[in-house]
């Protein structure tokens, strides 16, 4: 009996994790419930940004504004401890906070009762395509920061100075980020779906409570690792600039002048 229940639950779980195409199926431009959910999240974040921006311009203090200011202050201090201080954290807050809010909204979207069932919306971070896209964004962002800090020629020299494993690591880091986030969210949704199937009335309540905390932790972990990657680039650039500055003021340089 138990085996048959788990078999049914597993079958149901397999079904609800399959995306459903709304428009243009079997084409490069197909629109599934995963893509539509991403649009919903982006639209919601844009609307929230407009509302908060108007409140700031008008000088009005609202509970939403106060809550987000506390959140931003916490994130700035948190990221600053990994990226070289609040000044650097403030510089990259648009990227880090955008990633944080999108991932947080995506994680929480999977907690809605109808999310994931056939034809409904789908938690984007429960699909590897979404998390891989986020990882690619991080990879390009880190390389952009590296070029901006070192210059194009300095960035090229930096890549040549890296060993094969270190060079591979530059691209594996974002890949591992995407897998970590996808695996955690997919596993959480799978566990929740099985528990809902077996004990639909009582058991999901504490699990969903933990999911609120777990979703926020996953968003912080992803963006913290991004901050660490950017911080390592800034540290290398500072070391390179300091090395060049030391050479310019060395006795040989002074003698040459």
C-alpha positions as CSV (number, residue, x, y, z in Angstrom):
1,X,0.0,0.0,0.0
2,X,2.8,2.4,0.9
3,X,4.7,1.6,-2.2
4,X,1.6,2.2,-4.4
5,X,1.0,5.6,-2.7
6,X,4.6,6.7,-3.3
7,X,4.3,5.4,-6.8
8,X,1.2,7.6,-7.4
9,X,2.9,10.5,-5.7
10,X,6.0,10.1,-7.9
11,X,3.9,9.9,-11.0
12,X,1.9,13.0,-10.0
13,X,5.1,14.8,-9.2
14,X,6.6,13.9,-12.6
15,X,3.5,15.3,-14.3
16,X,3.3,18.6,-12.4
17,X,7.0,19.3,-13.1
18,X,6.5,19.2,-16.8
19,X,6.1,22.6,-18.4
20,X,3.1,23.3,-20.6
21,X,3.3,25.3,-23.7
22,X,0.7,28.0,-24.3
23,X,1.6,29.4,-27.7
24,X,3.8,28.4,-30.7
25,X,4.7,24.9,-29.6
26,X,7.7,23.1,-31.1
27,X,9.2,26.4,-32.3
28,X,12.1,28.4,-30.9
29,X,9.6,31.1,-29.9
30,X,7.2,28.9,-27.9
31,X,5.7,30.4,-24.7
32,X,5.3,28.1,-21.8
33,X,3.9,28.6,-18.4
34,X,7.5,28.9,-17.1
35,X,8.2,31.9,-19.4
36,X,4.8,33.4,-18.6
37,X,5.6,33.1,-14.9
38,X,8.9,35.0,-15.5
39,X,7.0,37.7,-17.2
40,X,4.6,38.0,-14.3
41,X,7.4,38.3,-11.9
42,X,9.3,40.9,-13.9
43,X,6.0,42.9,-14.4
44,X,5.4,42.7,-10.7
45,X,8.9,43.9,-9.8
46,X,8.5,46.8,-12.3
47,X,5.2,47.9,-10.8
48,X,6.7,47.7,-7.3
49,X,9.7,49.8,-8.4
50,X,7.4,52.5,-9.9
51,X,5.3,52.6,-6.7
52,X,8.3,52.9,-4.4
53,X,10.0,55.4,-6.7
54,X,6.9,57.6,-6.6
55,X,6.8,57.3,-2.8
56,X,10.4,58.4,-2.5
57,X,10.0,61.3,-4.9
58,X,6.9,62.5,-3.0
59,X,8.7,62.1,0.3
60,X,6.0,59.9,1.8
61,X,7.0,57.2,4.2
62,X,5.0,54.0,3.8
63,X,5.3,50.6,5.5
64,X,6.4,49.1,2.2
65,X,9.1,51.7,1.7
66,X,10.3,51.3,5.3
67,X,10.5,47.5,5.0
68,X,12.4,47.7,1.7
69,X,14.8,50.3,3.2
70,X,15.6,47.9,6.1
71,X,16.0,45.1,3.6
72,X,18.4,47.1,1.4
73,X,20.4,48.2,4.4
74,X,20.8,44.6,5.5
75,X,21.7,43.4,2.1
76,X,24.2,46.3,1.6
77,X,25.9,45.4,4.9
78,X,25.8,41.7,4.1
79,X,27.2,42.0,0.6
80,X,29.7,44.6,1.7
81,X,31.4,42.0,4.0
82,X,32.2,39.9,0.9
83,X,32.8,42.5,-1.7
84,X,35.1,45.0,0.0
85,X,32.9,47.3,2.0
86,X,29.6,49.1,1.7
87,X,31.0,51.4,-1.0
88,X,31.6,48.5,-3.4
89,X,28.3,46.9,-2.3
90,X,26.4,50.1,-3.1
91,X,28.0,50.1,-6.6
92,X,26.8,46.6,-7.4
93,X,23.5,46.7,-5.5
94,X,21.4,47.1,-8.7
95,X,22.7,43.8,-10.0
96,X,22.7,42.0,-6.7
97,X,19.3,43.2,-5.6
98,X,17.7,42.5,-9.0
99,X,18.9,39.0,-8.8
100,X,17.8,38.7,-5.2
101,X,14.3,40.0,-5.8
102,X,13.8,37.9,-8.9
103,X,15.0,34.7,-7.3
104,X,13.0,35.4,-4.1
105,X,9.8,36.0,-6.1
106,X,10.4,32.9,-8.2
107,X,11.0,30.7,-5.1
108,X,7.8,32.0,-3.4
109,X,5.8,31.6,-6.5
110,X,6.3,27.8,-6.2
111,X,4.5,27.8,-2.9
112,X,1.1,28.9,-4.3
113,X,-1.3,26.0,-4.2
114,X,-2.1,25.9,-7.9
115,X,1.5,26.6,-9.1
116,X,3.0,23.7,-11.0
117,X,-0.2,21.9,-11.9
118,X,-1.0,21.3,-15.6
119,X,-1.8,24.6,-17.3
120,X,-1.0,26.8,-14.4
121,X,2.0,29.0,-13.7
122,X,5.3,27.5,-12.8
123,X,8.0,28.5,-10.4
124,X,10.8,29.6,-12.8
125,X,13.7,28.6,-10.4
126,X,12.3,25.1,-10.5
127,X,13.5,24.8,-14.1
128,X,17.3,24.6,-14.9
129,X,16.8,26.8,-18.0
130,X,16.0,29.7,-15.7
131,X,18.8,29.2,-13.2
132,X,21.2,28.6,-16.0
133,X,20.2,31.9,-17.5
134,X,20.9,33.6,-14.2
135,X,24.3,31.9,-14.0
136,X,25.1,33.2,-17.5
137,X,24.1,36.7,-16.5
138,X,26.5,36.4,-13.5
139,X,29.3,35.1,-15.7
140,X,29.0,38.1,-18.1
141,X,28.7,40.5,-15.2
142,X,31.9,39.2,-13.5
143,X,33.8,39.4,-16.8
144,X,32.5,42.9,-17.5
145,X,33.6,44.0,-14.1
146,X,37.0,42.4,-14.7
147,X,37.4,44.3,-18.0
148,X,36.3,47.6,-16.4
149,X,38.7,47.2,-13.6
150,X,41.8,45.8,-15.4
151,X,41.2,47.2,-18.9
152,X,40.8,45.1,-22.0
153,X,44.6,44.2,-22.2
154,X,44.8,43.6,-18.5
155,X,41.8,41.3,-18.7
156,X,43.4,39.3,-21.6
157,X,46.7,39.1,-19.7
158,X,44.8,37.9,-16.6
159,X,43.1,35.1,-18.6
160,X,46.5,34.0,-20.0
161,X,48.1,34.0,-16.6
162,X,45.4,31.7,-15.3
163,X,46.2,28.0,-15.3
164,X,43.9,25.6,-17.2
165,X,42.0,24.7,-14.1
166,X,41.7,28.3,-12.9
167,X,40.5,29.4,-16.4
168,X,37.9,26.6,-16.4
169,X,36.8,27.7,-12.9
170,X,35.8,31.1,-14.3
171,X,33.1,29.4,-16.3
172,X,32.3,26.6,-13.8
173,X,31.4,29.0,-11.0
174,X,28.2,30.3,-12.7
175,X,27.3,26.8,-13.9
176,X,27.5,25.5,-10.3
177,X,25.4,28.5,-9.1
178,X,22.7,27.5,-11.5
179,X,22.7,23.8,-10.5
180,X,22.8,24.6,-6.8
181,X,19.7,26.9,-7.0
182,X,17.8,24.6,-9.4
183,X,18.5,21.4,-7.3
184,X,17.4,23.0,-4.1
185,X,14.2,24.5,-5.4
186,X,13.2,21.5,-7.4
187,X,13.9,19.2,-4.5
188,X,11.8,21.4,-2.2
189,X,8.9,21.4,-4.6
190,X,9.1,17.7,-5.0
191,X,9.0,17.1,-1.3
192,X,6.1,19.5,-0.8
193,X,4.1,17.9,-3.6
194,X,4.6,14.4,-2.2
195,X,3.6,15.5,1.3
196,X,0.5,17.4,-0.1
197,X,-0.5,14.2,-1.9
198,X,0.0,11.9,1.1
199,X,-1.3,14.3,3.9
200,X,-3.1,17.1,2.2
201,X,-4.6,18.9,5.2
202,X,-2.1,19.3,8.0
203,X,1.4,18.3,6.9
204,X,2.0,21.0,4.2
205,X,1.6,23.9,6.7
206,X,4.9,23.5,8.6
207,X,6.7,22.6,5.3
208,X,5.4,25.8,3.6
209,X,6.5,27.8,6.6
210,X,10.0,26.4,6.3
211,X,9.8,27.1,2.5
212,X,9.4,30.8,3.2
213,X,12.7,30.8,5.1
214,X,14.3,28.4,2.7
215,X,13.4,30.5,-0.4
216,X,14.9,33.6,1.2
217,X,18.1,31.7,2.1
218,X,18.5,30.4,-1.4
219,X,18.2,33.9,-2.9
220,X,20.8,35.2,-0.4
221,X,23.1,32.3,-1.1
222,X,23.0,32.9,-4.9
223,X,23.6,36.6,-4.6
224,X,26.3,36.2,-1.9
225,X,28.3,33.9,-4.1
226,X,27.9,36.4,-6.9
227,X,29.2,39.1,-4.6
228,X,32.2,36.9,-3.7
229,X,33.0,36.4,-7.4
230,X,32.9,40.1,-8.0
231,X,34.8,40.8,-4.8
232,X,37.6,38.5,-6.0
233,X,37.8,40.4,-9.3
234,X,38.0,43.8,-7.4
235,X,40.7,42.4,-5.1
236,X,42.8,41.2,-8.0
237,X,42.4,44.6,-9.7
238,X,43.4,46.4,-6.6
239,X,46.4,44.1,-6.3
240,X,47.3,44.7,-10.0
241,X,47.0,48.5,-9.7
242,X,49.0,48.5,-6.5
243,X,51.7,46.4,-8.1
244,X,51.9,48.9,-11.1
245,X,52.0,51.8,-8.7
246,X,54.8,50.2,-6.8
247,X,56.8,49.7,-10.0
248,X,56.3,53.3,-11.0
249,X,57.8,54.5,-7.7
250,X,60.6,51.9,-7.5
251,X,64.2,53.0,-7.6
252,X,64.6,51.7,-11.2
253,X,61.6,53.7,-12.4
254,X,62.9,56.8,-10.6
255,X,66.4,56.3,-12.2
256,X,64.8,56.0,-15.6
257,X,63.1,59.4,-15.1
